[in-house]
C-alpha cells in the first residue's frame, strides 16, 4: 500500500506536543529511556514532525553544538516503520541544515546505523552506551 509521507518543520505548539508524544512512546515507553534524559535542549533545537497519510508518526531534530550540528531524536512509531518515514526524516533534517554546517554528526543506535549510512554518515570511534542503549557516533562525510 502506498502512503503519503510528509515531513515538516515544527511551527506550532500543537505540532511540538505531537513530537513529544511520539518521542515518549518510542524512547521512554518502548526503549525504556529515562524521561529526564529524553527532554533536554528543546528550546535550542529545530524540530520536525513526520506525517503518514496526515497522521503524526515520526519526529526528529537538529541543533548546533560546540562541535558542529547534531542530528537527534529520530523516532518513528512502531506501526509506521518500514515504509520510508525514517529516510524522509533524515533527508529533510539534512536539507534544513544551514549552509555553514561543515561538521554534522549524530549518535546512532546500532539498529539505525544502516539508515544513516545511506546518507553518507560514517562510524567514528568506539561503541558507547547512551540512555542504556548501545550507540556509535556517526559523522556525515560530505
C-alpha positions as CSV (number, residue, x, y, z in Angstrom):
1,X,0.0,0.0,0.0
2,X,1.3,3.5,-0.9
3,X,1.3,6.0,1.9
4,X,1.5,9.8,1.7
5,X,4.6,10.8,3.7
6,X,5.3,14.4,4.6
7,X,8.0,15.9,6.9
8,X,7.7,19.4,8.0
9,X,9.4,21.8,10.4
10,X,7.5,22.2,13.6
11,X,5.9,25.7,13.7
12,X,3.2,25.4,16.3
13,X,2.9,24.3,20.0
14,X,0.4,21.6,18.9
15,X,3.0,20.1,16.5
16,X,5.7,20.3,19.2
17,X,3.4,18.4,21.6
18,X,2.8,15.7,18.9
19,X,6.6,15.4,18.6
20,X,7.0,15.0,22.3
21,X,4.2,12.4,22.4
22,X,5.9,10.4,19.6
23,X,9.2,10.5,21.4
24,X,7.6,9.5,24.7
25,X,6.1,6.4,23.1
26,X,9.3,5.4,21.2
27,X,12.1,6.3,23.7
28,X,10.5,6.3,27.2
29,X,7.9,3.5,26.8
30,X,9.3,1.3,24.1
31,X,13.0,1.6,24.7
32,X,12.9,2.4,28.5
33,X,15.0,5.6,28.3
34,X,14.9,7.6,31.5
35,X,12.4,10.5,30.9
36,X,14.9,13.0,32.4
37,X,17.4,12.2,29.6
38,X,14.8,12.4,26.9
39,X,13.8,16.1,27.3
40,X,16.8,18.4,27.0
41,X,17.9,21.2,24.7
42,X,14.3,21.5,23.4
43,X,14.4,25.3,23.1
44,X,17.7,25.4,21.1
45,X,16.6,22.6,18.7
46,X,14.9,22.8,15.3
47,X,12.2,20.1,15.4
48,X,10.5,18.1,12.7
49,X,7.3,16.1,12.5
50,X,6.7,13.2,10.1
51,X,3.2,12.6,8.9
52,X,1.9,9.4,7.3
53,X,-1.4,9.9,5.5
54,X,-1.8,13.1,7.6
55,X,-1.2,11.3,10.9
56,X,1.7,12.3,13.2
57,X,4.0,9.2,13.1
58,X,7.6,10.4,13.4
59,X,9.9,13.0,14.9
60,X,13.4,14.4,14.7
61,X,15.5,17.5,15.4
62,X,18.9,19.2,14.9
63,X,20.8,21.6,17.0
64,X,24.0,23.5,16.9
65,X,26.6,22.3,19.5
66,X,30.1,23.3,20.3
67,X,31.3,20.6,18.0
68,X,29.0,21.3,15.0
69,X,25.5,20.3,14.0
70,X,24.0,17.3,15.8
71,X,21.0,15.4,14.4
72,X,19.0,13.8,17.2
73,X,15.8,12.1,18.4
74,X,14.8,10.3,15.3
75,X,11.7,8.3,16.2
76,X,9.1,6.5,14.2
77,X,6.0,4.9,15.8
78,X,6.2,1.1,15.5
79,X,3.2,0.8,13.2
80,X,4.7,3.2,10.7
81,X,8.2,1.6,10.4
82,X,9.5,0.2,7.2
83,X,7.6,2.5,4.8
84,X,10.2,5.1,4.3
85,X,9.3,7.7,7.0
86,X,12.7,7.3,8.7
87,X,14.5,8.1,5.4
88,X,12.3,11.1,4.8
89,X,13.0,12.4,8.3
90,X,16.8,12.1,7.8
91,X,16.7,13.6,4.4
92,X,14.6,16.5,5.5
93,X,16.7,17.3,8.5
94,X,19.9,17.3,6.4
95,X,18.4,19.6,3.8
96,X,17.3,22.0,6.5
97,X,20.8,22.5,8.0
98,X,22.5,25.9,7.5
99,X,24.9,26.2,4.6
100,X,27.8,26.6,7.1
101,X,27.1,23.2,8.6
102,X,30.5,21.7,7.8
103,X,30.6,19.2,10.7
104,X,27.4,17.1,11.0
105,X,27.1,14.2,13.4
106,X,24.7,12.0,15.3
107,X,24.7,9.3,17.9
108,X,23.2,6.2,16.2
109,X,21.6,3.3,17.8
110,X,23.1,0.2,16.3
111,X,19.9,-0.8,14.5
112,X,19.7,2.6,12.8
113,X,23.2,2.7,11.5
114,X,22.4,1.3,8.0
115,X,19.8,4.1,7.6
116,X,22.2,6.8,8.4
117,X,24.9,5.2,6.2
118,X,22.6,5.6,3.2
119,X,23.0,9.4,3.6
120,X,26.8,9.3,3.9
121,X,27.3,9.0,7.6
122,X,30.3,7.0,8.7
123,X,31.1,5.4,12.1
124,X,33.5,7.3,14.2
125,X,35.1,6.0,17.4
126,X,34.1,3.2,19.7
127,X,30.7,1.9,20.6
128,X,29.2,3.5,23.7
129,X,26.1,3.4,25.9
130,X,23.7,6.3,26.0
131,X,20.4,6.0,28.0
132,X,21.0,2.3,28.4
133,X,21.3,1.7,24.6
134,X,24.4,1.0,22.5
135,X,25.4,3.7,20.0
136,X,28.1,4.7,17.7
137,X,29.0,8.3,16.8
138,X,28.5,8.8,13.0
139,X,29.8,11.8,11.1
140,X,28.4,13.0,7.7
141,X,31.0,12.6,5.0
142,X,30.2,15.4,2.6
